[in-house]
Amino acid sequence: MKKYLCIMRSKPANNEKCEAPSPTDMEAMFAKFNAWKEEFKDNIIDMGGKLADGKVVTSEKVIDGPFAETNEIAGGFMIVAAEDIEKAVLVAQKSPGVYPGSSVEVREINQP
């Protein structure tokens, strides 16, 4: 099987306050998430996680970052195993983490 890096992207949060989800909404969200994880348990190698601030390294210097200059920010990642990119895309498409305003970039990890 090939490995694929899935980079989760979303638009930067605006300064509007969002209402916290109700316990019922949270329960429904966790149920969807757990059902998705179970359906693709043979494909999900590393659930990854949310990305925090870090550093940008160049040959000349190290600076705080990353600094997004686009309208989307990479907020998390996961690694999946699949026979081909179409299957890896299916895993990403069915994720409850894909919602309006978000996207997942799926890239094959070249292996020697």
N, C-alpha and C positions, 0 to 999 in steps of 0.2 A: 504494500500500500504506500501511496505517496503521502507526504505531510504538507499541510497548508496552514499558513499564518492568517488568522482572521483579525483584522484591525477594526475595532468599533469606533465609529465617528458620530459626533452629534454637533449641533449648532451650539455655540457658547450660550450659557444661561443668561437670560436678560435679568434685569434687576427687579422684575415683578415677583412678588411673593407668591409661592404656590401653596395651595392648601395640602396639608398632609393627608395621605390616603387613609381611609377608615380601616378598622381591623378586618372588616369583610372584604374590602378591596385588596388588602395585603394578603389575606388568605387565598383569594382567587388568583392573584399574581404568583404566589409561591406554588400553587397547584399547577398552573400552566408551565412554570419554569421546571418543576420537578418532572412533569410528564414529558417535556422536551428532552431533559437530561436522560431520562429512562429510554426514550425512543432512539436516541443517538449515543447511547453509552459505549458502543463499540467504536464510535468515530471520535469522540471527544477524548483527546490525549491529555490536554492540560487546559483547565478552565481559565487559566490566566487570571486576570483581575483588572481592577481599575488602576490606571496609571497616575502617579503623583508627579509633582514637579521634579525636574532633574537638571542635568547639565548638557550643554551642547559642546562637543569636542571637535576642534579643527586642528590642523597641523600647527597653527600659530597660537591658539589660546583655548581656554576653557571658560565658558560663560554660563550664567544662570539661564535656564530655559525649560522647555522649549518655548519659543515665542511664535504663536500662531499668527500668520498673516493672511489666513484664508477665513472663510465663514464656517469652517468645520474644524473641530478639535478631536484628535485621537484620544479617546478616553479609556480604552481598555483593549485587551487582546485575548485570544485563545488559540490553541493549536488543535487541528483536527486531522485525522487520518481518513483517506478516502481513495477509492479506485481511480477517480478522475476529478477534475475541477467541478464538473456538474454536480457530483454528489456532495462535494465540499460546499458548494453554493447552496444546495438544498438544506444542509445542516444550518447554515447561517440564515437562510430565508425563514425557516420555521422557528428561529429563536424568538422568545418573547421580548428580547432586548432590541428587536428591530421594530421601530414604530415611526410614525410620521415625524420627519425632521432628523432621523438618524440613518446611518448606512453602515455596511460592513464591507471592507475591502478584503477580498480573498486572494492570497498570493501563494503559489506553490513554493515550497522550500526546496531548493536544489540540493540533492544529496549525492555525494561522490559515489 
